[in-house]
Structures are given as structure tokens and as C-alpha cells.
């Protein structure tokens, strides 16, 4: 199992618009419905311009399939519009 923690530093004043666009395009729902997705959840960061994404995937194959999806490409387009910087941390984990 793999855990990804993604921190989006949004352009000033754009966090809510970015989050709204993600939900309006159902990117979160589509990602959660993918085979191998265990968790896909957004939360607000501590700073006003941060949006945090927590992803848990069954294996690398599920992550690669997600990266090749249409909604992942759409998220990339939204990031171009709303996000200054993206930080990703990836961890291999086991359920305890």
C-alpha cells in the first residue's frame, strides 16, 4: 500500500476556487471510484493558500492507472490555473 501526501500552494486567493473546481468536475469522486483507491481526501491546510490531498492506493499499478486517467489530466489543467507549487511525499505503508 502507498500513501501520498500532496500539498498544493495555491495562488493568492485561489484555494477555494481550486477546491470548488475539483468538486465541480468530480475529480475527487472519480478518483475514489478507481480500482485500487483506498482513500482520496482533500482538506484545508493551515495556511490560507494551502490545500492538502491524502491519497492511499493499493499498489503502484493503481497509482499508474490513476495518473493515466482523464480526471488526473483535468486536475493538471486546474493546477496550471490555480496552483503555484505542489509538494508530494510518497510512503510505502502496511495496514496495522
N, C-alpha and C positions, 0 to 999 in steps of 0.2 A: 504494500500500500504506500502511496505517496501523498504527502501534504504539501500544498503550495500556499504560501502567504504572499499576497500581492498588494503592494501599497501604491496607489495612484496619487500623485501630487497634481491636483487639478490646477488649471489656470485660475487666476484670481476671480472669485465669484462664480465659478462654473461647476462646482461639485454637485449641487442639486440638479442642475440641468443635465449633467452627465448621468447621474443616477436615474433620473426620470427617463432619459433616452434608453438606457439599458432595460428598464422595466417596460417601457412602451414598445420596444422591439422584441420583448420576451426573451432576451438573451439569457437571463438567469433561469427562466423556466425551461428553455430548450436545453441548456447545459445540464440542468438537474435531471432531465429525462434521458440523457445519453447513457448507453450501456457502460458500466464501469464507474459511473459517478456515484460517490458515496455522500458527498456534501459539496455544495456550491452556494456560498452565502456572503452577501455584502453587508458591511457595517460602516458606520461613520467613524473616521479617525479622530484622534484627539485634536489635531489642528483643523481649522475651518475649511481648509482646502484638500483634506485627505479623505479618500475612500478606500476601504480595506476589503479585499476579497480573500476568503478562506475556501480553498478547494481541497477535496480529498478524493483521490482516484484509486481504483483497484490495482492498476498496474500501468506500466509505460505504454502499452498498446492503447489503453483507454485515453491517455493523455494525447498521444499522437492522433488518434481519431478525432478528438476534440479540436486539436489545432487545425485540422483539415475541414472543419465544418463551416457552413455558410455563416452561422451566427458568430463564430470566432472571427471571421473576416470582417463582419459588420462591427464587432467590438473594436477592431483595429481602426476602422474608419472613424468611429466615435472618439477614440483616443486621440487621433490627429486633431480633431476639433476641440476637445475639452481638456486634454491632459498635457502637462509639462514634462513629467518624468514618471517612469514606472520602475519600481524595485520589486524583484521576485526572489523569494527564498524557497528552496525546494528541499524537503526532508523525506528520507525513506523511513517508514514507521511500521510498527506492528500493533495490532489491537491487543490491549491487555484486559 
